[in-house]
């Protein structure tokens, strides 16, 4: 990854990772059915299915984290239904 791409502000997203753990990551690019995201260090991009990447909202993210930490699968599912999928701007 070039130094130029490391300095560009990337949009935060909510990613529902392994075991439905909600993570705050940063969208790098769309690649077919996947969205490549990175963490704060931006050195290890990983692709997640597009239907597991959502528009970031701090309040919603905190609620998802609380439900996940409480192991409340019903609450987590309900909250996930209210999340909007992230789509790369043209």
C-alpha positions as CSV (number, residue, x, y, z in Angstrom):
1,X,0.0,0.0,0.0
2,X,1.5,3.4,-1.0
3,X,2.1,6.2,1.4
4,X,-0.5,8.2,-0.4
5,X,-3.3,5.8,0.3
6,X,-2.3,5.7,4.0
7,X,-2.8,9.4,4.3
8,X,-6.3,9.5,2.7
9,X,-9.2,9.7,5.2
10,X,-11.2,6.5,4.9
11,X,-14.8,6.2,6.0
12,X,-15.4,4.3,9.2
13,X,-17.8,1.3,8.9
14,X,-19.3,-1.3,11.2
15,X,-18.2,-4.8,10.3
16,X,-20.0,-7.8,11.7
17,X,-17.0,-10.1,12.0
18,X,-16.5,-13.6,13.3
19,X,-19.2,-14.7,15.8
20,X,-21.1,-11.5,14.8
21,X,-18.7,-9.3,16.7
22,X,-19.2,-5.7,15.7
23,X,-16.0,-3.9,14.8
24,X,-15.2,-0.4,13.8
25,X,-13.0,-0.5,10.8
26,X,-12.4,1.6,7.7
27,X,-13.6,1.0,4.2
28,X,-10.8,0.9,1.6
29,X,-12.6,-0.3,-1.5
30,X,-15.3,-2.5,-3.0
31,X,-14.1,-5.6,-4.9
32,X,-17.0,-7.5,-6.3
33,X,-19.1,-9.0,-3.5
34,X,-16.5,-7.9,-0.9
35,X,-15.5,-4.7,0.8
36,X,-11.9,-4.4,1.8
37,X,-11.5,-2.8,5.2
38,X,-8.5,-1.9,7.4
39,X,-7.9,-1.1,11.0
40,X,-6.1,1.9,12.3
41,X,-2.7,0.7,11.1
42,X,-4.0,0.2,7.5
43,X,-1.4,-2.4,6.7
44,X,-3.5,-5.5,6.5
45,X,-6.6,-5.1,4.4
46,X,-9.2,-7.9,4.6
47,X,-12.3,-8.5,2.6
48,X,-15.7,-9.0,4.2
49,X,-18.9,-9.9,2.3
50,X,-20.7,-6.6,1.5
51,X,-23.7,-7.7,3.4
52,X,-21.6,-7.7,6.6
53,X,-20.4,-4.1,6.2
54,X,-22.6,-1.2,7.5
55,X,-22.7,2.6,7.5
56,X,-21.0,3.7,10.7
57,X,-23.0,5.4,13.4
58,X,-21.4,5.7,16.9
59,X,-24.6,5.3,18.9
60,X,-25.6,2.2,16.9
61,X,-22.1,0.8,17.1
62,X,-22.1,1.1,20.9
63,X,-25.5,-0.6,21.1
64,X,-24.3,-3.5,18.9
65,X,-21.2,-3.9,21.1
66,X,-23.3,-3.9,24.3
67,X,-25.6,-6.6,22.8
68,X,-22.7,-8.7,21.6
69,X,-20.8,-8.4,25.0
70,X,-24.0,-9.4,26.8
71,X,-24.3,-12.4,24.4
72,X,-27.9,-11.2,23.6
73,X,-28.3,-12.7,20.1
74,X,-31.9,-11.5,19.8
75,X,-31.1,-7.9,20.5
76,X,-28.0,-8.1,18.3
77,X,-30.1,-9.4,15.4
78,X,-32.7,-6.7,15.9
79,X,-30.1,-4.0,15.9
80,X,-28.4,-5.4,12.8
81,X,-31.7,-5.2,10.9
82,X,-31.7,-1.4,11.5
83,X,-28.2,-0.9,10.1
84,X,-27.8,0.4,6.5
85,X,-25.4,-1.5,4.3
86,X,-22.3,0.5,3.3
87,X,-21.8,1.3,-0.4
88,X,-18.7,2.9,-1.9
89,X,-19.4,6.3,-3.4
90,X,-18.9,6.5,-7.1
